[in-house]
Amino acid sequence: MPIYEYDCDKCGERFEHLQRSNEKAECPKCGGVSNTKVFSVFAKGASADLPSCEGSVPSCSPSKCGSGACGMM
């Protein structure tokens, strides 16, 4: 079951909702069911078993590692 983000059309509250089949998302603040699904971003964390940049790639420098600027992240 996916989790979606919504903006409540009644009170403006932004909330997440675990969406089940054909279920209407209900605003937890006002109970409104007229909501607009919003684009939500997701985050991906690095795993300990992924290679470390540490300057081993020509376009990579330790100052870029961890900032998302390194191609190894």
C-alpha positions in Angstrom: 0.0 0.0 0.0 1.5 3.3 -1.0 1.7 6.4 1.1 0.6 9.6 -0.6 0.8 13.3 0.5 -2.3 15.4 0.3 -3.3 19.1 0.8 -6.7 19.4 2.4 -8.9 21.6 0.2 -11.0 22.7 3.3 -8.3 23.7 5.8 -5.0 23.6 3.9 -3.4 21.0 6.1 -0.7 18.9 4.4 -0.7 15.2 5.5 0.3 11.7 4.5 -2.1 8.9 4.0 -1.5 5.2 3.7 -3.8 4.6 0.6 -5.9 1.4 0.5 -7.9 0.5 -2.6 -10.6 3.1 -3.4 -10.4 4.6 0.0 -10.8 8.4 0.3 -8.0 10.2 2.3 -9.4 12.0 5.3 -7.7 15.1 6.7 -6.6 14.4 10.3 -7.1 18.0 11.3 -10.6 18.8 10.0 -11.9 15.5 8.7 -12.3 16.8 5.2 -12.4 14.3 2.3 -11.9 16.8 -0.5 -8.1 16.7 -0.9 -5.5 17.3 -3.6 -2.8 14.8 -4.0 0.6 16.6 -4.1 3.9 15.6 -5.6 6.1 14.2 -2.9 9.8 13.5 -2.9 11.5 10.6 -1.5 15.0 10.1 0.1 17.4 7.3 -0.5 20.1 6.7 2.0 23.5 5.3 1.2 24.2 1.8 2.4 27.4 0.8 4.2 28.2 -1.8 1.5 28.3 0.8 -1.3 31.7 2.0 -2.5 33.2 5.0 -0.8 34.2 7.9 -2.9 37.2 9.2 -0.9 38.8 10.8 -3.9 39.3 7.6 -5.9 37.3 8.8 -8.9 38.9 11.7 -10.9 35.8 13.9 -10.7 35.4 13.2 -7.0 36.9 14.8 -4.0 36.4 14.2 -0.3 34.8 17.6 0.0 32.1 16.5 -2.4 31.3 13.2 -0.8 28.2 13.3 1.3 26.9 16.4 -0.3 25.2 14.6 -3.3 27.7 16.2 -5.7 29.7 13.0 -5.9 28.7 10.4 -8.6 29.2 7.6 -6.0 26.3 8.7 -3.8 
